[in-house]
Each structure stands twice: as structure tokens, then as C-alpha cells.
Amino acid sequence: MAVLALLAEFSLMEFTYSWRWFGPNDRIKLDSIRQAGATGIVNALHQIPVGDVWHKDDILERKKMIEDAGLTWNVVESLPVSEDIKRQTGNYLKHIENYKISIRNLAECGLNVICYNFMPVLDWSRTNLKVVFRDGSQTSGFQLFIFAAFDMFILKRQGAENDYPSDVIEKAEKYFSELDENGIKLLKDTILYGLPGSMQTYSLEEFQEHLDLYSGIDRKKLKEHLSYFLNHVVPVAEDCDVKMAVHPDDPPWNLLGLPRVVSTVDDLKEIVEMIKSPSNGITLCTGSLGVGHFNDLTQIAHELAPNIHFVHLRNVIRDKGLNFQEETFFGGDVDMIGVVKELVAEGFRREKTTGKKCSFPVRPDHGHQMLEDIGQENYPGYSLYGRMKNLAEIKGLTMGIISMTK
């Protein structure tokens, strides 16, 4: 009877174990994802140009594809925010109206969690996508002096040398002087990698053009543009019972002269205050925030708990010199146990407050390339076996904490 009672308690507060899938062209198929232990799918319509409307026919077609495989599309990641919206130029007003229509269409199709980001130009930045890990698997990393070498000597951005300490510049000069033609190409392609769901890279010329379009836009201005966007779309989301969940910057500091505004606990608090609404919240990404030595993820999970609508769990090691590398789930600098304890506590608080079952959508965010994944082509970090391992660790941790909490 005690076991049955425990199982009954488990049926209340839970996480929805989810998996990011990039659509029909993803090497990892839905059947494999189901076998890996996920029940929810995190997905987007990458084929629709940014700024255009997501029509219900397209949404329902993708939803049916997922449900036919025995899974549920539970989070949209991402409904992208156009560069015009971020800069408030060009077609930004039309794009905002299209965004509002897309929110309504998604809601009418039963989708009520939307992850988005407000990072200019690039969604993430790494200097090595194939770091050989100590166990022979592959992971990704970022070293500031290598990034500086790209910025100063490959991109040759005007004023780049003013953004780095002298010791970093010295290491960058030495590093670049030892690169051959293939090494330069590899570094360029790594940093200019395309958006998730794409295997394309920018050309240097295209990239510089995008950077130039942000001339005159600093952190203060970009935050004003984010506030403007939220004050237009969040009322629509609230009316549709849709949760908007901003994703943190990766990494959480300014790069290439571009401002980053979703980087710290103070940034996140400011964003949820831009428009007070249960629909205006955050994606807690322990990896993106965790690479900043100035971010305490347990503190952030505690202080922002009521505003968390979606969770990405991965671990990293980092230093005060703004270098980092993705680690094993329990092996990095982020206190994963502490973070998940805060999430479980928030789940029980919501159940007590609302009288309704609470379920956080959570996914393993990246995984090492390992076993048969090594040598296969897929978007960096989005392996099969590495994420399956992380998902199993997430499940074990959360179920253990839930049972101890009860």
C-alpha cells in the first residue's frame, strides 16, 4: 500500500520530459526520441521565413506528424523574433502583427508555451564544436582569446581590440599566427554557424552587414525594443492563455560589439517587470546562464521561480576569464541538484495555490557526441545518445527529489 500511495503522489507534480526535434529533416527520428524516453516534443516550423505568419494548416500538419509517432508537441522553440523587431527598423510593425497572429494560431492548435530569444544576429557562440572530452566523447567550448582572434584578425571588426584585455589580445595574436588556411576556415565556420535547424553558415560579408545594422543600438536601446515587443504581444498571449518564455543569451555577455540583454538575474527581473502578466516569463537555461561566473543558477531558479515556463538543463565549467566548456550533467559548476530542488518546490507551490496538477516542460539541452553519434552530421549539441543519457539523469534526479520532498 505504501508503494501504491507513493506512485499516486508521483502522479501529481511532475516534469514533462521533452526533446528538441528539428522537424522532418532531423537525422534523429521521432521513433528514436520516443524510445529514448521523452514524451514531449519541442519543435518549430523552421521552413517559414522569420517574420511571416505561422498558419494553422502548417501547425496542424506538424502536430499530427508528432502525434502519429505517439508524442506530444508541447513547446514551440522558437517562434523567432525578427532582426527588424530587435532593431525597430524595416518591417518591424508588420512582423509584430504577424507574431500576434501566429500566437493566436498556435493557441487554437493547442500549443501554449512559446520559447523565443532576443539575441542580435547569432543564437549562440562557440570557438570549438568538437572538443575531445576526457571520456572520448565530443563536446563544445568557448575560449575568449580564440574568439578575439576571429574578431580582430579574420572578421577585422573596427574597434575590436578595445573589447579585450591586453593578455587576451596577446594570446589571440599568437594563436592566429599559428593558424593555417584550414584552421582559419574552421574557426570562421564555427563562429558563423547558422541558426538552430540549419547547417548553413554566414559569409563574412553577410555577417559584417548584420553587425553594421546594429550600429547605435546599445543595451539600453535593445531593452527598450524588447519592452516594446512584449507590450504588444504579451496581452495577446495572455488572452490566449499562452506562456511566453524568453531564452537567456548564450553566452551572457556582449559580443562583437553587439549588446546582450538577457544575461543576469537583474536582466530577467527587469524583463518580467516590463509587462506584468502570467504570460510574460522565462526559459530557465542552466547552460546559457551558467557559463557566466557571475550567475548563481540556484538563486535565479529561486528568485524567478513563479516566472519559469520552460526549462533547459545542462551543465558547464567556466572561469572568470569568460571561458567555458559543456560538461557532464553532474560534473560542472552549476548545482543541478539545487536548481531542480527549486523547480520541484515551485511545482508544489503552484499545485497548492491553484489546486491543479503542475508540470514543467523540461528538456536536456545539448548532449555530448558519443558512441555511434560521433561522425554523424547533426546540429552541434543535439546528439541522440548524449541527450538520452542526460534525459535519464534528469529523470532520476527529479523523481528522487520529488519523492524526498513529499
C-alpha positions as CSV (number, residue, x, y, z in Angstrom):
1,M,0.0,0.0,0.0
2,A,2.9,2.4,0.8
3,V,4.3,1.8,-2.7
4,L,0.8,2.5,-4.3
5,A,0.5,5.7,-2.3
6,L,3.9,6.8,-3.4
7,L,3.0,6.2,-7.0
8,A,-0.2,8.1,-6.6
9,E,1.7,11.1,-5.2
10,F,4.1,10.9,-8.2
11,S,1.1,11.3,-10.5
12,L,0.6,14.9,-9.2
13,M,3.6,17.2,-9.6
14,E,5.9,16.1,-12.4
15,F,8.1,17.3,-15.2
16,T,7.1,16.8,-18.9
17,Y,10.3,15.2,-20.2
18,S,10.8,16.7,-23.6
19,W,13.2,16.6,-26.6
20,R,14.1,19.2,-29.2
21,W,13.4,17.9,-32.7
22,F,14.2,19.9,-35.8
23,G,11.5,18.5,-38.0
24,P,11.3,16.0,-40.8
25,N,14.9,16.7,-41.9
26,D,16.3,15.9,-38.5
27,R,18.6,12.9,-38.5
28,I,17.1,11.7,-35.2
29,K,13.6,10.4,-36.0
30,L,10.6,10.6,-33.7
31,D,10.6,6.8,-33.1
32,S,14.1,7.1,-31.7
33,I,13.1,10.0,-29.5
34,R,10.2,8.0,-28.1
35,Q,12.5,5.1,-27.3
36,A,14.9,7.5,-25.6
37,G,12.2,8.2,-23.0
38,A,10.8,11.6,-24.0
39,T,7.0,12.2,-24.2
40,G,7.0,15.8,-25.3
41,I,8.5,17.4,-28.4
42,V,10.0,20.9,-28.6
43,N,9.7,22.0,-32.2
44,A,9.5,24.9,-34.6
45,L,8.5,25.5,-38.2
46,H,11.9,26.3,-39.5
47,Q,10.8,26.3,-43.1
48,I,8.7,29.5,-42.5
49,P,10.7,32.7,-43.1
50,V,11.3,34.8,-40.0
51,G,8.6,37.5,-39.7
52,D,6.0,35.6,-41.6
53,V,2.8,34.2,-40.1
54,W,2.6,30.6,-38.9
55,H,-0.7,29.4,-40.4
56,K,-2.9,26.8,-38.7
57,D,-2.6,24.3,-41.6
58,D,1.2,24.2,-41.2
59,I,1.0,24.0,-37.4
60,L,-1.6,21.2,-37.5
61,E,0.3,19.2,-40.1
62,R,3.4,19.2,-37.9
63,K,1.4,18.5,-34.8
64,K,-0.2,15.4,-36.5
65,M,3.2,14.2,-37.6
66,I,4.3,14.3,-33.9
67,E,1.2,12.8,-32.5
68,D,1.2,10.0,-35.1
69,A,4.5,8.9,-33.5
70,G,3.0,8.7,-30.1
71,L,4.4,12.0,-28.8
72,T,3.0,15.4,-27.9
73,W,4.2,18.8,-29.3
74,N,4.3,20.7,-26.0
75,V,6.7,23.7,-26.6
76,V,7.3,25.9,-29.5
77,E,11.1,26.6,-29.8
78,S,11.3,29.0,-31.3
79,L,8.8,31.4,-32.7
80,P,11.6,33.6,-33.8
81,V,11.7,37.4,-33.3
82,S,13.0,39.1,-36.5
83,E,16.0,41.3,-36.6
84,D,13.7,44.1,-37.8
85,I,11.8,43.8,-34.5
86,K,15.0,43.8,-32.4
87,R,16.3,46.9,-34.2
88,Q,12.9,48.5,-34.7
89,T,13.6,49.1,-38.4
90,G,12.1,48.0,-41.7
91,N,9.0,45.8,-41.4
92,Y,9.1,45.5,-37.6
93,L,5.4,46.7,-37.1
94,K,4.2,44.2,-39.7
95,H,6.3,41.5,-38.1
96,I,4.9,42.2,-34.7
97,E,1.4,41.9,-36.1
98,N,2.3,38.6,-37.7
99,Y,3.7,37.4,-34.4
100,K,0.4,38.1,-32.7
101,I,-1.5,36.2,-35.4
102,S,0.9,33.3,-35.0
103,I,0.4,33.3,-31.2
104,R,-3.4,33.0,-31.8
105,N,-3.0,30.3,-34.4
106,L,-0.7,28.3,-32.1
107,A,-3.2,28.6,-29.2
108,E,-6.1,27.5,-31.4
109,C,-4.0,24.4,-32.3
110,G,-3.4,23.6,-28.6
111,L,0.1,24.9,-28.2
112,N,0.6,27.2,-25.2
113,V,4.3,27.6,-24.4
114,I,6.5,29.7,-26.7
115,C,10.2,30.0,-26.2
116,Y,11.9,32.9,-28.0
117,N,15.2,34.9,-27.7
118,F,16.2,38.5,-28.2
119,M,19.9,37.9,-29.2
120,P,21.1,40.1,-32.0
121,V,22.4,38.2,-35.1
122,L,23.6,34.9,-33.5
123,D,21.7,32.5,-31.3
124,W,24.9,31.1,-29.7
125,S,28.7,31.3,-29.9
126,R,31.4,28.7,-29.6
127,T,35.0,28.5,-30.6
128,N,35.2,24.7,-30.8
129,L,32.3,22.4,-31.6
130,K,34.4,19.2,-31.3
131,V,36.3,19.4,-28.0
132,V,37.6,15.9,-27.2
133,F,36.2,15.2,-23.7
134,R,38.1,13.2,-21.1
135,D,36.0,10.1,-21.8
136,G,36.5,10.2,-25.6
137,S,33.1,11.8,-26.4
138,Q,32.9,15.3,-28.0
139,T,31.5,18.5,-26.6
140,S,31.7,22.2,-27.3
141,G,33.6,25.0,-25.7
142,F,34.4,28.7,-25.8
143,Q,37.8,30.4,-25.3
144,L,37.8,34.2,-25.3
145,F,41.3,34.5,-26.9
146,I,40.2,32.4,-29.8
147,F,37.0,34.4,-30.2
148,A,39.2,37.5,-30.1
149,A,41.4,36.1,-32.8
150,F,38.4,35.7,-35.1
151,D,37.1,39.2,-34.2
152,M,40.3,41.1,-34.7
153,F,42.1,39.1,-37.4
154,I,39.5,37.3,-39.5
155,L,36.4,39.5,-39.3
156,K,38.7,42.5,-38.7
157,R,35.9,44.4,-36.9
158,Q,36.7,48.1,-36.4
159,G,37.5,48.8,-32.8
160,A,37.5,45.1,-31.8
161,E,40.8,45.5,-29.9
162,N,39.1,47.8,-27.4
163,D,36.8,45.0,-26.2
164,Y,39.5,42.6,-24.9
165,P,42.1,42.8,-22.1
166,S,45.8,43.0,-23.2
167,D,46.6,39.5,-22.1
168,V,43.8,38.1,-24.2
169,I,44.9,40.1,-27.2
170,E,48.5,38.8,-26.8
171,K,47.2,35.2,-26.7
172,A,44.9,35.9,-29.7
173,E,47.8,37.2,-31.8
174,K,50.0,34.2,-31.0
175,Y,47.1,31.8,-31.7
176,F,46.2,33.4,-35.0
177,S,49.9,33.5,-36.2
178,E,50.0,29.7,-35.9
179,L,46.7,29.0,-37.8
180,D,47.0,27.6,-41.3
181,E,44.4,28.2,-44.0
182,N,42.2,25.2,-42.9
183,G,42.4,26.4,-39.3
184,I,41.2,29.8,-40.3
185,K,38.3,28.4,-42.3
186,L,37.3,26.0,-39.4
187,L,37.3,28.9,-36.9
188,K,35.3,31.1,-39.2
189,D,32.7,28.4,-39.9
190,T,32.4,27.5,-36.2
191,I,31.6,31.0,-35.1
192,L,29.4,31.9,-38.0
193,Y,27.3,28.8,-37.6
194,G,23.7,29.3,-38.6
195,L,20.5,29.3,-36.6
196,P,19.3,26.0,-34.9
197,G,17.7,23.8,-37.5
198,S,20.1,25.0,-40.2
199,M,23.5,23.6,-41.2
200,Q,24.4,26.8,-43.1
201,T,26.9,29.5,-42.1
202,Y,27.0,33.2,-42.8
203,S,29.7,34.5,-45.1
204,L,32.0,37.1,-43.5
205,E,30.5,39.8,-45.7
206,E,26.9,38.9,-44.7
207,F,27.9,38.8,-41.1
208,Q,29.5,42.2,-41.1
209,E,26.4,43.6,-42.8
210,H,24.3,42.3,-40.0
211,L,26.6,43.7,-37.4
212,D,26.6,47.1,-39.1
213,L,22.8,47.2,-38.8
214,Y,23.1,47.4,-35.0
215,S,25.2,50.5,-35.1
216,G,23.9,52.9,-32.4
217,I,21.9,50.2,-30.6
218,D,23.3,49.6,-27.0
219,R,21.9,47.6,-24.1
220,K,19.6,50.4,-23.1
221,K,18.1,50.7,-26.6
222,L,17.8,47.0,-27.1
223,K,15.9,46.7,-23.8
224,E,13.6,49.4,-24.9
225,H,12.9,47.4,-28.1
226,L,12.3,44.2,-26.1
227,S,9.9,46.1,-23.9
228,Y,8.0,47.5,-26.9
229,F,7.7,44.0,-28.4
230,L,6.5,42.4,-25.1
231,N,3.9,45.2,-24.5
232,H,2.4,44.4,-27.9
233,V,2.5,40.6,-27.9
234,V,2.0,39.6,-24.2
235,P,-1.6,40.9,-24.0
236,V,-2.4,38.6,-27.0
237,A,-0.6,35.7,-25.3
238,E,-2.5,36.3,-22.0
239,D,-5.8,36.4,-23.9
240,C,-5.0,33.1,-25.4
241,D,-3.5,31.5,-22.3
242,V,-0.1,31.2,-23.9
243,K,3.1,31.5,-21.9
244,M,6.0,33.5,-23.5
245,A,9.4,32.3,-22.2
246,V,12.4,34.4,-23.1
247,H,15.6,32.4,-23.6
248,P,18.8,33.7,-22.0
249,D,21.8,34.9,-24.0
250,D,24.4,32.3,-24.9
251,P,27.0,33.4,-23.7
252,P,25.5,36.0,-21.4
253,W,27.8,38.9,-22.2
254,N,28.3,41.4,-25.1
255,L,30.0,40.0,-28.2
256,L,31.3,41.6,-31.4
257,G,30.1,45.0,-30.3
258,L,26.5,43.6,-30.0
259,P,24.5,44.2,-26.8
260,R,23.1,41.3,-24.8
261,V,20.1,42.0,-22.5
262,V,19.0,38.6,-21.1
263,S,22.2,37.7,-19.3
264,T,21.8,38.1,-15.5
265,V,19.3,37.7,-12.7
266,D,18.8,41.5,-12.8
267,D,18.0,41.4,-16.6
268,L,15.5,38.6,-16.0
269,K,13.8,40.5,-13.2
270,E,13.6,43.6,-15.4
271,I,12.1,41.7,-18.3
272,V,9.3,40.1,-16.2
273,E,8.5,43.7,-14.9
274,M,8.3,45.1,-18.4
275,I,4.7,44.0,-18.5
276,K,3.2,42.3,-15.5
277,S,1.4,39.2,-16.8
278,P,1.3,35.5,-16.1
279,S,2.2,35.1,-19.8
280,N,5.4,37.0,-19.5
281,G,8.1,34.7,-18.3
282,I,11.4,33.0,-18.9
283,T,13.1,29.9,-20.1
284,L,15.4,28.8,-17.4
285,C,18.5,27.6,-19.3
286,T,21.1,26.4,-16.9
287,G,23.8,26.2,-19.6
288,S,23.4,29.6,-21.2
289,L,23.2,31.4,-17.8
290,G,25.6,29.0,-16.2
291,V,28.6,29.9,-18.3
292,G,28.6,33.3,-16.6
293,H,30.7,33.0,-13.4
294,F,28.5,35.9,-12.1
295,N,25.3,33.8,-12.3
296,D,24.1,31.6,-9.4
297,L,21.6,29.3,-11.0
298,T,20.1,28.1,-7.8
299,Q,19.5,31.7,-6.8
300,I,18.0,32.5,-10.2
301,A,15.7,29.5,-10.0
302,H,14.6,30.5,-6.5
303,E,14.0,34.2,-7.3
304,L,12.4,33.8,-10.7
305,A,10.5,30.5,-9.9
306,P,7.0,31.9,-10.4
307,N,8.0,33.2,-13.9
308,I,9.6,30.0,-15.2
309,H,7.6,28.4,-18.0
310,F,10.2,26.2,-19.6
311,V,13.4,24.6,-18.5
312,H,16.7,23.6,-20.3
313,L,19.0,21.5,-18.2
314,R,22.7,21.1,-19.0
315,N,25.9,21.7,-17.1
316,V,29.1,23.6,-17.8
317,I,32.5,24.5,-16.4
318,R,33.5,28.2,-16.5
319,D,36.1,30.6,-15.2
320,K,36.3,34.3,-14.5
321,G,38.1,34.9,-17.8
322,L,34.9,34.2,-19.8
323,N,36.0,30.7,-21.0
324,F,33.7,27.7,-20.7
325,Q,33.0,24.2,-21.8
326,E,30.0,21.9,-21.7
327,E,30.3,19.2,-19.1
328,T,28.5,16.1,-17.9
329,F,25.2,16.6,-16.2
330,F,26.5,16.4,-12.6
331,G,30.1,17.3,-13.3
332,G,30.1,21.1,-13.9
333,D,29.9,24.3,-12.0
334,V,26.1,24.5,-12.0
335,D,24.4,23.0,-8.9
336,M,21.9,20.9,-10.8
337,I,20.5,19.3,-7.6
338,G,19.9,22.7,-6.1
339,V,18.3,24.0,-9.3
340,V,15.9,21.1,-9.6
341,K,15.0,21.3,-5.9
342,E,13.9,24.9,-6.5
343,L,11.8,23.8,-9.6
344,V,10.1,21.0,-7.6
345,A,9.3,23.3,-4.8
346,E,7.8,25.8,-7.2
347,G,5.8,23.0,-8.8
348,F,4.3,22.1,-5.4
349,R,3.6,25.7,-4.7
350,R,1.7,26.1,-7.9
351,E,-0.4,23.0,-7.2
352,K,-1.2,24.2,-3.7
353,T,-2.1,27.7,-5.0
354,T,-4.2,26.6,-8.0
355,G,-5.4,23.2,-6.9
356,K,-4.4,21.9,-10.3
357,K,-1.6,19.5,-11.4
358,C,1.6,21.3,-12.3
359,S,4.0,20.0,-14.9
360,F,7.2,21.9,-16.0
361,P,8.2,21.1,-19.6
362,V,11.9,20.3,-19.3
363,R,14.4,19.1,-21.9
364,P,18.0,18.0,-21.9
365,D,19.8,21.0,-23.5
366,H,22.6,19.6,-25.6
367,G,24.4,16.4,-25.1
368,H,27.9,15.1,-25.9
369,Q,28.5,13.4,-29.2
370,M,29.2,9.8,-28.2
371,L,29.1,6.2,-29.3
372,E,27.6,6.0,-32.8
373,D,26.8,9.7,-32.8
374,I,30.4,10.5,-33.4
375,G,31.0,11.3,-37.1
376,Q,27.2,11.7,-37.8
377,E,26.0,15.1,-39.0
378,N,23.5,16.8,-36.8
379,Y,23.3,20.2,-35.2
380,P,26.0,20.6,-32.6
381,G,24.9,19.6,-29.2
382,Y,21.8,17.8,-30.4
383,S,23.0,14.2,-30.4
384,L,21.0,11.1,-29.8
385,Y,23.0,9.2,-27.2
386,G,24.3,12.2,-25.3
387,R,20.9,13.7,-24.8
388,M,19.4,10.3,-24.0
389,K,22.0,10.0,-21.2
390,N,21.2,13.4,-19.9
391,L,17.4,12.7,-20.0
392,A,17.9,9.6,-17.9
393,E,19.9,11.6,-15.4
394,I,17.2,14.4,-15.3
395,K,14.5,11.8,-14.7
396,G,16.4,10.1,-11.9
397,L,17.2,13.4,-10.2
398,T,13.7,14.8,-10.4
399,M,11.9,11.7,-9.3
400,G,14.3,11.3,-6.3
401,I,13.8,15.0,-5.3
402,I,10.0,14.7,-5.7
403,S,9.9,11.6,-3.5
404,M,12.1,13.2,-0.8
405,T,10.1,16.4,-0.9
406,K,6.8,14.6,-0.3
